[in-house]
């Protein structure tokens, strides 16, 4: 999996457990579906999105009403920025 993530351009510090390729974009980790849909609609100048780690409350990591704050990071070859935030 490390080779697939590296080939897709996912920075090491943003890598997580799941990698999805949609068109020319890469999505890494437990990203909410509505955030992926917004990203695909907006087509920002980025390589993809990532949620590093496995934060509680993210899709697939539900734990009742407990939510660990996390950010969805948009990334490119040299830049990163917060695309969405959950608290």
Secondary structure, 3 states (H helix, E strand, C coil): CHHHHHHHCCCHHHCCCCEEEECCEEEEECCCHHHHHHHHHHCCCCCEEEECCCCCCCCCCCECCECCCEEEEEECCCCEEEEEEEC
